[in-house]
Amino acid sequence: MKTSQEEIKSATLGSIGREKCLTGIEGLDSILGGGIPRNNTILLTGNCGTGKTSLSLEFLLHGAVSGENGLYLSVTEPFEKLIANMIPYDFFRRDLIKSGKMTFIDISAIYSRLGFKRDKMSLEDVDLLVVALGDLTRETKARRLVIDSITSIAYQLDTQEKLRNLMLGLSKMLSGLGTTSLVISEMTAADSSYSKYGVEEAVADGVILMGNMERNGDLLRTLQVIKMRGTSHSRAKYVLDLSTAGTLLVPLLKGGSA
């Protein structure tokens, strides 16, 4: 059944009139009251193996299918390997990449273009990186963007000031371009905040926490929206399941049952 443009517009407007970006992940859109407020920069954070990359890829895929260009900036692994290992979603079409609806870029290519050779970035390098990412976003006409991960970039920043400048610069630039973004952050069990350095979560417009929970000998993935500027949302914890049909979310009931 096709959805009219009027119905789509109505579904993507929040209670305060803020336009929403439908992630295409039904459970998440429901939690957020119709999707992520457009132009927001969201921190997608969690431990290893919690499904951050899979969820962010699905976010881009749904956008591409609905006509919104997506840009994936891969920092941790070559994009060819990323695509080869991605879940074989039923709705994935390789022509989305060939047609430019989805673009995958390795950060090493950007560093090479900028002539970065130092182990640590200077404040000037941070500014150049923000400008380069803005140019790339314009070139690809991206309305959705994923950075995987900001933690890996931060290893080259030796001060919180540089990381703050990077996050603030990216957020301002992407918002100005009308781009809704997911910025992935890696956590460990020892981390006491929602991000590796504590700066990322403070600057981001929203924080989505993904985790692992052991129950009856099984390791379950979980998702919880910690904050989301521009919309009311549920703060309940959900059990997350990754399938070829897409991400499925089920409320985690008290007592640990889903």
N, C-alpha and C positions, 0 to 999 in steps of 0.2 A: 504494500500500500504506500503510495507516494504521499509525502508531506508537503503541504502548500507553503509558499514563502511566508505568508502571514502567520502560520502556525509555528514555523521555525523562529521567526522574529519574536513572537510572543514567548516561546519557550526559553529564549536566550536573554530575556530581560529580567533582572532581579526585582525584588520588591521595592527597591529605591530607584529603579529605572536604569541601573547600570547594565550595559550590554554584556552578555556572557559568551564565552567561547566554549561550545560543547566539546568535551573531550572525546565523545563517542563511546566512552566507558560508562555504561548505563548506571551502575551502582555509584560511581564517583560523581557523575552529574547530579544524581539524586541527593547525595550527601551535601553537595555545594549549592543546592537550590537552582540548578539549571546550568552549571558549568563554572569555569574559572572566569572571573571578571576580566574582560579583554584588556590587553596591554600590561597585565600583571606579570611579574617575574616570580616564579614559585621555586622554592627550594625543595627538591625531592630527596629526602635523606634516609639513611638506614644502613644496617650492616650488610656484609657480603651475602649474596644469594637471596636477597629479599624480593627481587623482581623489579628493581628500579629501572634497569635498562629496558626490559620487556614492556613495562608500562609506558615509558617515554616513547618507545618506538610505535606502540599502538596509538598513542596520542597523535603522532605525526601521520600515521597511516590513515586514521579516520579523517584527519584534516585534508590530506591529499585526495582521498576519495570524494570528499564534499567540495573540492575545488580550491582549497587553501594550500599554497605552497609551504613545504616544510624543509628546514635546514637542520642537519644533525652534525654537530661538531664533535668528532671523536678524539679524545685525548689519551685514552688508556690502551686502545688497540686499533690496528688498521681496519678501515671500514669494510674491506672485502671479507675479513674474518668475522666481523660483526654481522654482516648480512648472511653469511653462510651459516652462522649459529643461531640466527633469530628463529623464533617459533614460526612454523609454517601456517600463518593465519589464513583462514578460509577466504578472507577479503583482500589478501595481498596480491597485487599485480605488479610484475616487474616493469611493465610499461610506465608505471608511476615514476620510476627512476629515469628511464630513457627519455621521458617527456619533460623532465625537469620539475615535476610536481614534488619530488623528494630528492634532496641533494645531500650527499654525505661527503664531509671534508675532514681529512686528518689535520690536527693542529700543527704537525710538523711542517706541512706545506705552507701554512701561514707564517710560522717562525722563519722558514727559509726565505719567503718573500720579503719579510721585514729585515732579514739579515741578522737575526738573533743568534749569537754564538756563545754568550755568557751563560754560566750556570744559574745566575740570579738576575732577575729583571730589575731595572731601575724604575723610578717613578715615570720617567719619560717613556720607557719601554711599555709600561702599563697603559699609558695614554695612547701610544701607537697601536697597541693590541686592540683597544676599544674601538678606535677609528677603523682599523682593518676589519673587525667583525661587523661594524656598521656598514661598511662598503659591501661586504659579502652578503649581508642581509638584503641590501638594496638590489644587488646584482641578481640574486635568486628570487627576489620579490617574496621573501618568506614572511608568512603571517604567523607561523609557529616555528619555534626554535628549541633545540635541546643541546645543552652542553654536558658532556659526559667524560670527565667530571671536573668540577671546579676545584676539588681537593687536589687533583693531579697538577693543575695549573698552579695552585697555591704553594706547592713544594718549591717553586722557583721564586717565591716571594718571601723575603726574610723578615718582613715586618707586618704587623696588623694594619698599619696605615696603607701599605700598598694593596693589601687584600680588600680593604674598605673602599679604596679608590676604584679598584677593578669592579667590585660589585655595584657600587653607586653609579659608576660610569656606564656599565652594561645596562643596568636597570633603566636609567634615564634615556639612553640611546635607543634601546629596544622599544620602550614605551612610546617614544616620539615617532618611531617608525610604524606603530600599530601592530607590534609583534607580541604575541603571548608566548612566554618562555618557561621551560622546565630546566632548572639547573641542578644537576645531580651532585650530592655530597656524600662522601663515604664516612661511615662511623665505625668505631670499634666498641666492644663491650665496656671498655674502660672510660669512654667519653661520657662526661657528665652533662653535656648540652646536646642540642639537636644538630650540631655541626662540629667539624674537626677543630675549628679555631674560635667558634662563638660569634664571629663577625657576620658570617653568612646569614644566619637565622635572623639577626637583628635588622639587616638591610632588606631582606627579601619581603615581598608583599604577602607571601603565604608560605606555610611550611606543611608538607605532607610527610609523615613519618611512616616508614615501612620497617617491619621487624620480623623476627622469628620467634615462635612460641612452641615449646614442647608440650605435647598432650598425648597421654597413653602411648608413648613410644614414637609418636609421629612428630615431625617438625613442620608446623604450620606457618604460612606467611600471613602477616597482618598489616593492616593499613589504618591510619588515624590522621585526620586533618587537625593539626594543632592550631593553626591560625590561617585566616584568609581575609585580607582587607577587601572591602567592597561588597561583601555578601554575608548573610547569616549562614551557619552551617552546623552540621552535627559534629560533635567531638567524640563520638563513640568509636570504639575499636571494632574493626571488621576483619573477618577471615578472608584472605585473598587466594583465589585459585587461577592459575594461568592455563589456558586451553587454546586450541586452534580457533575456537569461536570467539576468543577474546577474554579479557579479564572479568572474572566473576567475583562479586563481593557479597558476603553474608554476614549479618550482625553477629558479633560475639556476645553471647548471653552471659549473664552473671553466673559464676561458677565454672566458666571456661568452656561451655558448650556452644556450638555454632548452630 
